[in-house]
Amino acid sequence: MQTGTSGWTSRRRRAADAAIEIVADEGLRGLTHRAVDARAGLPAGSTSSCFRTRLALLRGVLDRIVELDEADLERMPTTGWDVGSPEHREALVDLLVELLAYWLGPARARTRARLELYLDAARRPELTEALRAANRRFLDRAAVAMRASETPAPEAAARLLLVQLDGVLYDALARPFLGGGDRDRLRRSVQAAVDGAVPPA
């Protein structure tokens, strides 16, 4: 069985998707090979044959989340930006609002699972490298956009933007009673994140 995502079989991907749903619904305590088989509608033992150990299952979930997140981010251009331009800033905010609205809507389970898994992975030396690589890819992608717009200290600006957007997602998921997922509030939060990372000229 190949590792990574490019060589995944449909059964492996199906198991990983079911595992994401379980982590989102029940937390990591509910994540077992048997639970994944049941959620995915797979024959008993299928998940164990795809991911031999719990660590392998956790790594598989992390890989699948990164694969899906990167597919979403591929639709966002990283060149052609001039964030000093009001029109470009507005367009960037629009794109980020759409992305976060999707991650808090149709992809909400994945977003919940990502937060759960990232916190857990940070405590597991075995997953540290995979977690670092995932974060590095997202940071590098944001930094490319910052460099393209000639933002000073592009990597620092990219990191600040990602940190603030993660905070927006966390607020909407952990404190939904405060209206964090409301579209207008979401837009104001994203605008503040962009302005914080790249102050208007």
NORZIMO-V109267 format. One record per residue. N is the residue number from 1. RES is the residue in three letters. PHI is phi in whole degrees, -180 to 180 (none if undefined). BURIAL is + if it has 16 or more other ideal C-beta (glycine too) atoms within 10 Angstrom, else -. D_FIRST is the distance of its C-alpha to the first C-alpha in Angstrom with 1 decimal. Layout:
BEGIN
n->[N & N]
res->[RES & RES]
phi->[PHI & PHI]
burial->[BURIAL & BURIAL]
d_first->[D_FIRST & D_FIRST]
END
This chain:
BEGIN
n->[1 & 2 & 3 & 4 & 5 & 6 & 7 & 8 & 9 & 10 & 11 & 12 & 13 & 14 & 15 & 16 & 17 & 18 & 19 & 20 & 21 & 22 & 23 & 24 & 25 & 26 & 27 & 28 & 29 & 30 & 31 & 32 & 33 & 34 & 35 & 36 & 37 & 38 & 39 & 40 & 41 & 42 & 43 & 44 & 45 & 46 & 47 & 48 & 49 & 50 & 51 & 52 & 53 & 54 & 55 & 56 & 57 & 58 & 59 & 60 & 61 & 62 & 63 & 64 & 65 & 66 & 67 & 68 & 69 & 70 & 71 & 72 & 73 & 74 & 75 & 76 & 77 & 78 & 79 & 80 & 81 & 82 & 83 & 84 & 85 & 86 & 87 & 88 & 89 & 90 & 91 & 92 & 93 & 94 & 95 & 96 & 97 & 98 & 99 & 100 & 101 & 102 & 103 & 104 & 105 & 106 & 107 & 108 & 109 & 110 & 111 & 112 & 113 & 114 & 115 & 116 & 117 & 118 & 119 & 120 & 121 & 122 & 123 & 124 & 125 & 126 & 127 & 128 & 129 & 130 & 131 & 132 & 133 & 134 & 135 & 136 & 137 & 138 & 139 & 140 & 141 & 142 & 143 & 144 & 145 & 146 & 147 & 148 & 149 & 150 & 151 & 152 & 153 & 154 & 155 & 156 & 157 & 158 & 159 & 160 & 161 & 162 & 163 & 164 & 165 & 166 & 167 & 168 & 169 & 170 & 171 & 172 & 173 & 174 & 175 & 176 & 177 & 178 & 179 & 180 & 181 & 182 & 183 & 184 & 185 & 186 & 187 & 188 & 189 & 190 & 191 & 192 & 193 & 194 & 195 & 196 & 197 & 198 & 199 & 200 & 201]
res->[MET & GLN & THR & GLY & THR & SER & GLY & TRP & THR & SER & ARG & ARG & ARG & ARG & ALA & ALA & ASP & ALA & ALA & ILE & GLU & ILE & VAL & ALA & ASP & GLU & GLY & LEU & ARG & GLY & LEU & THR & HIS & ARG & ALA & VAL & ASP & ALA & ARG & ALA & GLY & LEU & PRO & ALA & GLY & SER & THR & SER & SER & CYS & PHE & ARG & THR & ARG & LEU & ALA & LEU & LEU & ARG & GLY & VAL & LEU & ASP & ARG & ILE & VAL & GLU & LEU & ASP & GLU & ALA & ASP & LEU & GLU & ARG & MET & PRO & THR & THR & GLY & TRP & ASP & VAL & GLY & SER & PRO & GLU & HIS & ARG & GLU & ALA & LEU & VAL & ASP & LEU & LEU & VAL & GLU & LEU & LEU & ALA & TYR & TRP & LEU & GLY & PRO & ALA & ARG & ALA & ARG & THR & ARG & ALA & ARG & LEU & GLU & LEU & TYR & LEU & ASP & ALA & ALA & ARG & ARG & PRO & GLU & LEU & THR & GLU & ALA & LEU & ARG & ALA & ALA & ASN & ARG & ARG & PHE & LEU & ASP & ARG & ALA & ALA & VAL & ALA & MET & ARG & ALA & SER & GLU & THR & PRO & ALA & PRO & GLU & ALA & ALA & ALA & ARG & LEU & LEU & LEU & VAL & GLN & LEU & ASP & GLY & VAL & LEU & TYR & ASP & ALA & LEU & ALA & ARG & PRO & PHE & LEU & GLY & GLY & GLY & ASP & ARG & ASP & ARG & LEU & ARG & ARG & SER & VAL & GLN & ALA & ALA & VAL & ASP & GLY & ALA & VAL & PRO & PRO & ALA]
phi->[none & -75 & -99 & 80 & -110 & -66 & -103 & -69 & -80 & -63 & -69 & -64 & -66 & -63 & -66 & -65 & -64 & -66 & -64 & -61 & -62 & -65 & -62 & -65 & -84 & -121 & 80 & -69 & -63 & -83 & -84 & -133 & -60 & -66 & -64 & -67 & -55 & -66 & -66 & -83 & 70 & -100 & -60 & -54 & 92 & -65 & -66 & -63 & -75 & -85 & -131 & -63 & -124 & -64 & -62 & -63 & -66 & -61 & -65 & -64 & -63 & -61 & -61 & -69 & -61 & -62 & -59 & -69 & -62 & -66 & -64 & -65 & -71 & -60 & -80 & -103 & -66 & -110 & -124 & 85 & -92 & -135 & -70 & -80 & -86 & -56 & -66 & -70 & -62 & -63 & -65 & -64 & -61 & -58 & -63 & -69 & -63 & -62 & -64 & -68 & -63 & -68 & -68 & -98 & -112 & -56 & -102 & -60 & -60 & -64 & -65 & -61 & -64 & -61 & -63 & -60 & -71 & -63 & -66 & -67 & -62 & -65 & -97 & -115 & -56 & -67 & -107 & -58 & -66 & -64 & -67 & -63 & -64 & -63 & -64 & -63 & -64 & -67 & -65 & -62 & -64 & -66 & -66 & -59 & -65 & -67 & -66 & -62 & -95 & 59 & -73 & -62 & 47 & -59 & -69 & -64 & -66 & -64 & -63 & -63 & -63 & -64 & -60 & -70 & -68 & -60 & -64 & -63 & -64 & -61 & -60 & -67 & -86 & -85 & -131 & -61 & -67 & -93 & 80 & -62 & -93 & -61 & -60 & -64 & -66 & -61 & -65 & -62 & -67 & -66 & -60 & -65 & -66 & -65 & -65 & -70 & -78 & -133 & -56 & -58 & -67]
burial->[- & - & - & - & + & - & - & + & - & - & + & + & + & + & + & + & + & + & + & + & + & + & + & + & - & - & - & - & - & - & + & + & + & - & - & + & + & - & + & + & - & + & - & - & - & + & + & + & - & + & + & - & - & - & - & + & + & + & + & + & + & + & + & + & + & + & - & + & + & - & - & - & - & - & - & - & - & + & - & - & + & - & + & - & - & - & - & - & + & - & - & + & + & - & - & + & + & - & + & + & + & - & + & + & - & - & + & + & - & + & + & + & + & + & + & + & + & + & - & + & + & - & - & - & - & - & + & - & - & + & + & - & - & + & - & - & - & + & - & - & + & + & + & - & + & + & + & + & + & - & + & - & - & + & - & - & + & + & + & + & + & + & - & + & + & - & - & + & + & - & + & + & + & - & - & - & - & - & - & + & + & - & - & - & - & + & + & - & + & + & + & - & + & + & - & - & + & + & - & - & -]
d_first->[0.0 & 3.8 & 6.6 & 9.9 & 11.1 & 11.7 & 8.3 & 8.1 & 8.6 & 12.0 & 11.2 & 9.3 & 12.3 & 14.7 & 13.8 & 14.2 & 17.4 & 18.7 & 18.2 & 20.2 & 23.0 & 23.1 & 23.6 & 26.2 & 28.0 & 27.9 & 26.8 & 24.3 & 26.0 & 24.9 & 21.2 & 19.7 & 16.7 & 19.4 & 21.1 & 18.1 & 17.6 & 21.4 & 21.6 & 18.9 & 20.4 & 17.2 & 17.6 & 17.9 & 14.9 & 12.5 & 12.1 & 11.7 & 8.7 & 7.1 & 9.1 & 10.4 & 13.5 & 16.0 & 15.7 & 12.0 & 13.3 & 16.1 & 14.3 & 12.3 & 15.7 & 17.2 & 14.9 & 15.5 & 19.2 & 19.5 & 18.0 & 20.5 & 23.3 & 22.9 & 23.1 & 26.4 & 27.7 & 27.2 & 30.0 & 32.3 & 34.1 & 34.3 & 37.2 & 40.7 & 41.6 & 44.9 & 44.8 & 48.5 & 49.3 & 50.0 & 48.5 & 45.2 & 45.0 & 45.6 & 42.9 & 40.4 & 41.5 & 41.0 & 37.4 & 36.5 & 38.3 & 36.3 & 33.0 & 34.0 & 35.4 & 32.1 & 30.2 & 33.0 & 33.1 & 30.3 & 27.6 & 29.5 & 26.8 & 24.4 & 27.2 & 28.0 & 24.4 & 24.4 & 27.6 & 26.5 & 23.3 & 24.9 & 27.6 & 25.4 & 23.1 & 26.4 & 27.1 & 23.8 & 23.7 & 19.9 & 19.6 & 22.6 & 21.1 & 18.7 & 21.8 & 24.1 & 22.0 & 21.9 & 25.6 & 26.3 & 25.0 & 27.2 & 30.1 & 29.9 & 29.9 & 32.9 & 34.6 & 34.4 & 36.3 & 38.8 & 39.4 & 39.9 & 42.6 & 44.1 & 43.7 & 45.0 & 42.4 & 39.6 & 36.8 & 39.0 & 39.9 & 36.3 & 35.4 & 38.4 & 37.6 & 34.0 & 35.5 & 38.1 & 35.8 & 33.6 & 36.8 & 37.7 & 34.5 & 34.9 & 38.5 & 37.8 & 35.2 & 36.9 & 40.5 & 40.4 & 43.9 & 45.1 & 44.0 & 41.4 & 39.7 & 43.0 & 42.9 & 46.1 & 45.2 & 41.7 & 43.4 & 45.9 & 43.2 & 41.2 & 44.5 & 45.2 & 41.8 & 42.4 & 45.9 & 45.0 & 42.4 & 44.6 & 48.3 & 50.2 & 52.6]
END
